[in-house]
């Protein structure tokens, strides 16, 4: 099916998000037990950040980050797939975005070096902007897509 290659990196990032979810709870639950924090105590905003080791919370913070900007990534992947522009360079860029987000996660949940994370986040943001521009060109402009092919505008 034309345009569907871009769904691969989207699904891969979904899988990665669930790996971080499992890692988060595998470290958080024992840490909460050790700190004698009852589950309902977590109703108090910020309590876990105060009472649990930073290294434990880094995984939770990254899990939250994987629900922020990547939601735009999922949307643009679906749009590009629907309009038939999700193959070739678009799919390649989507794999780059996914890879940068995985590397960002690994940095955050292990060493949590903020400047390294920032560079990875900035690079992934640029890749995401290019994917959004591709979708906008095809949907609104009927101009050339990333491969230089002229696209017919999608009636909106």
Steps between C-alpha positions, in 0.01 A plus 500: 500500500638838399600736778485252786873457570486790745279296733798276589689763702174616658424150626863455607478814714178369653681177591788701647253701710366177650856382573558823694164445678614153613843631603335783694281268707773239541708765676227715655297235684798356694620855575156596633494188717849574635402862577173377657288711267143378468350522149243760613782720631585567136185713477710784641661671201878478513517257792668226299757748368578595861507152651637272229856493367556724197607203289162335561307812407700557182317206345161644594597840362608342173178301477313831529724656233410214265139618523574862411669585167474144361122541483562751219734246340227234504252743347731609218588136426131415467437804280795420274388136474141598416605742226744248353815698588635274774759308300857582399654804663203556731530147640877541530457824696241332721753227585753771584247670728422170671869421545574842647211458746630158607849641552346793692319249722813299568690815595217622726439175685869428558736799525240776449747750355278796420711654222526166322124457533444853372708440187317174430164668561590792274617269220185290525291817498661614174428161343139524620468850353615368161239222515231754588616722213473202265142439613414870467646523149294209379179581687489875442735587222503237239869586475789258477536245776836408651585291196438792261183344361210739447210412723140580428347703781267307725156663505435630851 
